[in-house]
Amino acid sequence: MSPFAETVTSTELLAAFGDEGTALVMYDAAKPAVVSAPAAELYQVRGGHITALRIVFDRLPFALASGEVVPRTR
């Protein structure tokens, strides 16, 4: 995550929920070439320690910015 995190210019917390065993954080990140990149992180906690982490993010904004994906026009 370091290369990604080092280039983030802003973030906005969209939602955060949790209890003693699970936490879910959803946020929107921006980078110089990407205005909006939504992501979510799901944490599993046992004995006061994070035991699992699952990160999901929308790759489409990055693919569009890099030209890897070109939007269809009709």
Buried (B, 14 or more C-beta within 10 A) or exposed (E): EEEEEEEBEEEEEEEEEEEEEEBEBBBBBBBEEBEEBBBBBBBEBEEEEEEEEEEEBBEBBBEBBEEEEEEEEE
